[in-house]
Amino acid sequence: MPVDVPVRIFDTTLRDGEQSPGAGLTVAEKIEVARQLVRLNVDIIEAGFPASSPGDFEAVQRIAKETKGGIAVAGLARCRDGDPQAAVDALLPAERPQLHVFISTSDMHLQGQLRMSREEVLAEAVKWVRYGRERLGPDPDIEFSAMDATRSDHDFLLAVYEAAVDAGATVVNVPDTVGYAIPSEFGQLVRRVVDLVGDDAIVSVHCHNDLGLATSNTLAAVEAGARQLEVTVNGLGERAGNASLEEVVMALRTRPTIFGENATNVVTEQNMNASRMVSHLTGFAVQPNKAIDGRNAFAHESGIHQDGMLKNPLTYEIM
């Protein structure tokens, strides 16, 4: 049975992708990338982290003002006084603003970084989800992320998600923040979250690529019921990067018997333009054998392959 339910593509190139060391973008460059993401027809553009700098605040605000046509604009904020206020202020001009608040839930992060108890974390999550609902008007789109979800105690993780939804979160995000998960276990975790909140909130995933499994984990999450996928152009992101937009979208499109005929709204013909623009502006070259948009992705050296391609391209190309 195919999944056959559309998924939302949440592009975070301008936020998580831009956090790649050496990949800083100017406000003008961010706006240029945002315009290409509109042409790509992603569902949500995470435009930045407004509290992090005046430049990021300006970029999010300008993208929020300019982006029309039903594409949402999101701003990231820690569950910490000052961050959500800045994000909401930057997002207010948007036709479809989405506040994205996050806090860590793993004991590793609670003890080693935040120095907070589980009770304090849960209270902060609820507080700032409620704040977003109060500030963004009727029926706002509020996303809550549990950072380092895949290394969190599952019972505590689910309790935080449930509390966030009760407080008004419309999306709950399951991030594999350090790229630790493998597809089978990640799919099981996502299924538990879907079973818990699926009638009341969209379940999202955000996968990093430290073990080279970000795309695989993202697709496993779709099969488990996730309906929002957080990705970046060229898989840009901290450390080994994030799930690659073009890989995820083309996997969904190329395998309709598994994922349905119309899994996303992305205009896939714009994939290469987006890839080249992001590569040019960040200075990050795309490796030749990168799936989908590497220069060798549709090139053939072997005489056996070339013979087949001349007779029928489908012999060696699947898309």
VENBELNOR-V62888 format. One record per pair of residues at least 4 apart in sequence whose C-alpha atoms are under 7 Angstrom apart, sorted by the first residue. I is the first residue (numbers start at 1). J is the second residue. D is the distance in whole Angstrom. If there is no record, write none. Layout:
BEGIN
{{I & J & D} {I & J & D}}
END
This chain:
BEGIN
{{1 & 258 & 7} {2 & 257 & 5} {2 & 258 & 4} {2 & 259 & 5} {2 & 260 & 5} {3 & 223 & 7} {3 & 258 & 6} {3 & 259 & 5} {3 & 260 & 6} {4 & 259 & 5} {4 & 260 & 4} {4 & 261 & 7} {4 & 263 & 7} {5 & 260 & 7} {5 & 263 & 6} {6 & 262 & 6} {6 & 263 & 4} {6 & 264 & 5} {7 & 227 & 4} {7 & 228 & 5} {7 & 263 & 6} {7 & 264 & 6} {8 & 43 & 6} {8 & 227 & 6} {8 & 228 & 4} {8 & 229 & 6} {8 & 264 & 7} {9 & 42 & 5} {9 & 43 & 5} {9 & 44 & 6} {9 & 228 & 6} {9 & 229 & 5} {9 & 230 & 6} {10 & 42 & 7} {10 & 43 & 6} {10 & 44 & 5} {10 & 45 & 6} {10 & 228 & 7} {10 & 229 & 6} {10 & 230 & 5} {10 & 231 & 6} {11 & 42 & 7} {11 & 44 & 6} {11 & 45 & 5} {11 & 46 & 6} {11 & 230 & 6} {11 & 231 & 5} {11 & 232 & 6} {12 & 16 & 6} {12 & 17 & 6} {12 & 45 & 6} {12 & 46 & 5} {12 & 230 & 7} {12 & 231 & 6} {12 & 232 & 5} {13 & 17 & 4} {13 & 18 & 6} {13 & 232 & 5} {13 & 233 & 6} {13 & 236 & 7} {14 & 18 & 5} {14 & 30 & 7} {14 & 46 & 6} {14 & 47 & 5} {14 & 48 & 6} {15 & 19 & 7} {15 & 46 & 6} {15 & 47 & 6} {15 & 48 & 4} {15 & 49 & 6} {16 & 237 & 6} {17 & 232 & 6} {17 & 236 & 5} {17 & 237 & 4} {17 & 238 & 7} {18 & 23 & 5} {18 & 24 & 6} {18 & 25 & 7} {18 & 237 & 7} {19 & 23 & 7} {19 & 237 & 6} {19 & 238 & 6} {20 & 236 & 7} {20 & 237 & 5} {20 & 238 & 4} {20 & 239 & 7} {23 & 282 & 5} {24 & 282 & 7} {25 & 29 & 6} {25 & 30 & 6} {25 & 282 & 7} {26 & 30 & 6} {27 & 31 & 6} {27 & 55 & 7} {27 & 59 & 5} {28 & 32 & 6} {29 & 33 & 6} {30 & 34 & 6} {30 & 59 & 7} {31 & 35 & 6} {31 & 63 & 6} {32 & 36 & 7} {33 & 37 & 6} {34 & 38 & 6} {34 & 63 & 7} {35 & 39 & 6} {36 & 40 & 6} {36 & 274 & 6} {37 & 41 & 6} {37 & 42 & 6} {38 & 42 & 6} {40 & 266 & 6} {40 & 267 & 5} {40 & 268 & 7} {40 & 270 & 5} {40 & 271 & 7} {41 & 265 & 6} {41 & 266 & 5} {41 & 267 & 6} {42 & 265 & 7} {42 & 266 & 6} {43 & 71 & 5} {43 & 72 & 6} {44 & 71 & 6} {44 & 72 & 5} {44 & 73 & 6} {44 & 74 & 7} {45 & 72 & 6} {45 & 73 & 5} {45 & 74 & 6} {46 & 73 & 6} {46 & 74 & 4} {46 & 75 & 6} {47 & 60 & 5} {47 & 63 & 7} {47 & 73 & 6} {47 & 74 & 6} {47 & 75 & 6} {48 & 56 & 6} {48 & 60 & 6} {48 & 75 & 6} {48 & 76 & 6} {49 & 56 & 6} {49 & 75 & 6} {49 & 76 & 5} {49 & 77 & 6} {50 & 56 & 5} {50 & 57 & 4} {50 & 60 & 7} {50 & 75 & 7} {50 & 86 & 6} {50 & 87 & 5} {50 & 90 & 7} {51 & 57 & 7} {51 & 83 & 5} {51 & 86 & 5} {51 & 87 & 7} {52 & 56 & 7} {53 & 57 & 6} {54 & 58 & 6} {55 & 59 & 6} {56 & 60 & 6} {57 & 61 & 6} {57 & 90 & 6} {58 & 62 & 6} {59 & 63 & 6} {60 & 64 & 6} {60 & 75 & 7} {60 & 90 & 6} {60 & 91 & 7} {61 & 65 & 6} {61 & 90 & 4} {61 & 91 & 6} {62 & 66 & 6} {63 & 67 & 6} {64 & 73 & 6} {64 & 91 & 6} {64 & 93 & 6} {64 & 94 & 4} {65 & 93 & 5} {65 & 94 & 5} {67 & 71 & 7} {68 & 95 & 7} {70 & 96 & 7} {71 & 96 & 7} {72 & 96 & 5} {72 & 97 & 6} {72 & 98 & 7} {73 & 94 & 7} {73 & 96 & 6} {73 & 97 & 5} {73 & 98 & 6} {74 & 97 & 6} {74 & 98 & 4} {74 & 99 & 6} {74 & 100 & 6} {75 & 87 & 6} {75 & 91 & 7} {75 & 98 & 7} {75 & 99 & 6} {75 & 100 & 6} {76 & 87 & 7} {76 & 99 & 7} {76 & 100 & 5} {76 & 101 & 6} {77 & 83 & 5} {77 & 84 & 5} {77 & 87 & 6} {77 & 100 & 6} {77 & 101 & 5} {77 & 102 & 7} {78 & 83 & 6} {78 & 84 & 7} {78 & 101 & 5} {78 & 102 & 5} {78 & 103 & 6} {79 & 101 & 6} {79 & 102 & 6} {79 & 103 & 6} {79 & 124 & 6} {79 & 125 & 6} {79 & 128 & 6} {82 & 86 & 6} {83 & 87 & 6} {84 & 88 & 6} {85 & 89 & 6} {86 & 90 & 6} {87 & 91 & 6} {87 & 99 & 7} {88 & 92 & 6} {88 & 99 & 7} {91 & 97 & 6} {92 & 97 & 7} {97 & 141 & 7} {98 & 141 & 5} {98 & 142 & 6} {99 & 132 & 7} {99 & 141 & 7} {99 & 142 & 5} {99 & 143 & 6} {100 & 142 & 6} {100 & 143 & 5} {100 & 144 & 6} {101 & 143 & 6} {101 & 144 & 5} {101 & 145 & 6} {102 & 144 & 6} {102 & 145 & 5} {102 & 146 & 6} {102 & 147 & 6} {103 & 125 & 7} {103 & 145 & 7} {103 & 146 & 6} {103 & 147 & 6} {104 & 109 & 6} {104 & 110 & 7} {104 & 146 & 5} {104 & 147 & 4} {104 & 148 & 6} {105 & 110 & 7} {105 & 146 & 6} {105 & 147 & 6} {105 & 148 & 6} {105 & 149 & 6} {105 & 152 & 6} {105 & 157 & 6} {106 & 110 & 6} {106 & 148 & 6} {106 & 149 & 6} {106 & 151 & 6} {106 & 152 & 4} {106 & 153 & 7} {107 & 111 & 6} {107 & 152 & 7} {108 & 112 & 6} {109 & 113 & 5} {109 & 114 & 6} {110 & 114 & 5} {110 & 115 & 5} {110 & 116 & 5} {110 & 117 & 7} {111 & 115 & 5} {111 & 116 & 7} {116 & 120 & 6} {116 & 121 & 7} {117 & 121 & 6} {118 & 122 & 6} {119 & 123 & 6} {120 & 124 & 6} {121 & 125 & 6} {122 & 126 & 6} {122 & 160 & 6} {123 & 127 & 6} {124 & 128 & 6} {125 & 129 & 6} {125 & 164 & 6} {126 & 130 & 6} {126 & 163 & 6} {126 & 164 & 5} {126 & 167 & 6} {127 & 131 & 6} {128 & 132 & 6} {129 & 133 & 6} {129 & 142 & 7} {129 & 164 & 7} {129 & 167 & 6} {129 & 168 & 6} {129 & 169 & 6} {130 & 134 & 6} {130 & 167 & 6} {130 & 168 & 6} {131 & 135 & 6} {132 & 136 & 6} {132 & 142 & 7} {133 & 137 & 7} {133 & 140 & 6} {133 & 168 & 7} {136 & 140 & 6} {141 & 170 & 6} {142 & 169 & 5} {142 & 170 & 5} {142 & 171 & 6} {143 & 169 & 6} {143 & 170 & 6} {143 & 171 & 4} {143 & 172 & 6} {144 & 164 & 7} {144 & 169 & 6} {144 & 171 & 6} {144 & 172 & 5} {144 & 173 & 6} {145 & 172 & 6} {145 & 173 & 5} {145 & 174 & 6} {145 & 175 & 7} {146 & 173 & 7} {146 & 174 & 6} {146 & 175 & 7} {147 & 175 & 6} {147 & 177 & 6} {148 & 152 & 6} {148 & 175 & 6} {148 & 176 & 6} {148 & 177 & 5} {148 & 178 & 7} {149 & 157 & 7} {149 & 174 & 6} {149 & 175 & 6} {149 & 176 & 6} {150 & 176 & 5} {150 & 181 & 6} {152 & 157 & 6} {153 & 157 & 6} {154 & 158 & 6} {155 & 159 & 6} {156 & 160 & 6} {157 & 161 & 6} {158 & 162 & 6} {158 & 193 & 7} {159 & 163 & 6} {160 & 164 & 6} {161 & 165 & 6} {161 & 172 & 7} {162 & 166 & 6} {162 & 197 & 7} {163 & 167 & 6} {164 & 168 & 6} {164 & 169 & 6} {165 & 169 & 4} {165 & 170 & 7} {165 & 201 & 7} {170 & 201 & 5} {170 & 202 & 6} {171 & 201 & 5} {171 & 202 & 5} {171 & 203 & 6} {171 & 204 & 7} {172 & 201 & 7} {172 & 202 & 6} {172 & 203 & 5} {172 & 204 & 6} {173 & 203 & 6} {173 & 204 & 4} {173 & 205 & 5} {174 & 204 & 6} {174 & 205 & 5} {174 & 206 & 6} {175 & 205 & 6} {175 & 206 & 4} {175 & 207 & 6} {176 & 180 & 7} {176 & 181 & 7} {176 & 206 & 6} {176 & 207 & 5} {176 & 208 & 6} {177 & 207 & 7} {177 & 208 & 6} {178 & 208 & 6} {178 & 210 & 7} {179 & 207 & 6} {179 & 208 & 4} {179 & 209 & 5} {179 & 210 & 5} {179 & 211 & 6} {179 & 214 & 7} {180 & 211 & 7} {181 & 185 & 7} {181 & 186 & 6} {182 & 186 & 6} {182 & 213 & 7} {182 & 217 & 6} {183 & 187 & 6} {183 & 216 & 6} {183 & 217 & 5} {183 & 220 & 6} {184 & 188 & 6} {185 & 189 & 6} {186 & 190 & 6} {186 & 217 & 6} {186 & 221 & 7} {187 & 191 & 6} {187 & 220 & 5} {187 & 221 & 5} {187 & 224 & 5} {188 & 192 & 6} {189 & 193 & 7} {190 & 194 & 6} {190 & 221 & 6} {190 & 224 & 6} {190 & 226 & 7} {191 & 195 & 6} {191 & 224 & 5} {191 & 225 & 6} {192 & 196 & 6} {193 & 197 & 6} {194 & 198 & 4} {194 & 203 & 6} {194 & 225 & 6} {197 & 201 & 6} {198 & 202 & 6} {198 & 203 & 7} {202 & 227 & 6} {202 & 228 & 7} {203 & 226 & 5} {203 & 227 & 6} {203 & 228 & 6} {204 & 226 & 6} {204 & 227 & 6} {204 & 228 & 4} {204 & 229 & 6} {205 & 218 & 7} {205 & 226 & 7} {205 & 228 & 7} {205 & 229 & 5} {205 & 230 & 6} {206 & 229 & 7} {206 & 230 & 5} {206 & 231 & 7} {207 & 214 & 5} {207 & 217 & 7} {207 & 218 & 7} {207 & 242 & 6} {207 & 243 & 6} {208 & 214 & 5} {208 & 241 & 6} {208 & 242 & 4} {208 & 243 & 6} {209 & 213 & 6} {209 & 214 & 5} {209 & 240 & 5} {209 & 241 & 5} {209 & 242 & 5} {209 & 243 & 6} {210 & 240 & 5} {213 & 217 & 6} {214 & 218 & 6} {214 & 242 & 6} {214 & 243 & 5} {215 & 219 & 6} {215 & 243 & 5} {215 & 244 & 7} {215 & 247 & 7} {215 & 248 & 6} {216 & 220 & 6} {217 & 221 & 6} {218 & 222 & 7} {218 & 229 & 7} {219 & 223 & 7} {220 & 224 & 6} {221 & 225 & 6} {221 & 226 & 5} {222 & 226 & 5} {222 & 227 & 7} {231 & 242 & 6} {231 & 243 & 5} {231 & 244 & 6} {231 & 245 & 5} {232 & 236 & 6} {232 & 242 & 6} {232 & 243 & 6} {232 & 244 & 5} {232 & 245 & 5} {233 & 244 & 6} {233 & 245 & 5} {233 & 246 & 7} {233 & 274 & 7} {233 & 275 & 6} {234 & 244 & 5} {234 & 245 & 7} {234 & 275 & 6} {235 & 241 & 5} {235 & 242 & 5} {235 & 243 & 5} {235 & 244 & 4} {235 & 245 & 7} {236 & 241 & 5} {236 & 242 & 6} {237 & 241 & 4} {237 & 242 & 5} {244 & 248 & 6} {245 & 249 & 6} {246 & 250 & 6} {246 & 271 & 6} {246 & 292 & 7} {247 & 251 & 6} {247 & 291 & 7} {247 & 292 & 6} {248 & 252 & 6} {249 & 253 & 6} {250 & 254 & 6} {251 & 255 & 6} {252 & 256 & 7} {252 & 259 & 6} {252 & 263 & 6} {253 & 263 & 7} {254 & 319 & 7} {255 & 259 & 6} {256 & 260 & 4} {256 & 261 & 5} {259 & 263 & 6} {270 & 274 & 6} {271 & 275 & 6} {272 & 276 & 6} {272 & 293 & 6} {273 & 277 & 6} {274 & 278 & 6} {275 & 279 & 6} {275 & 293 & 7} {276 & 280 & 6} {277 & 281 & 6} {278 & 282 & 6} {279 & 283 & 6} {279 & 284 & 5} {279 & 285 & 6} {279 & 286 & 7} {286 & 290 & 7} {286 & 294 & 6} {287 & 294 & 6} {288 & 294 & 5} {288 & 295 & 5} {288 & 296 & 5} {289 & 294 & 5} {289 & 295 & 7} {289 & 296 & 5} {289 & 297 & 6} {290 & 294 & 4} {290 & 297 & 7} {291 & 297 & 6} {292 & 297 & 6} {293 & 297 & 6} {300 & 305 & 6} {300 & 306 & 6} {302 & 306 & 6} {303 & 307 & 6} {304 & 308 & 6} {305 & 309 & 6} {305 & 316 & 7} {306 & 310 & 6} {307 & 311 & 6} {308 & 312 & 6} {308 & 313 & 7} {308 & 315 & 6} {309 & 313 & 4} {309 & 315 & 6} {309 & 316 & 7} {313 & 317 & 6} {314 & 318 & 6}}
END
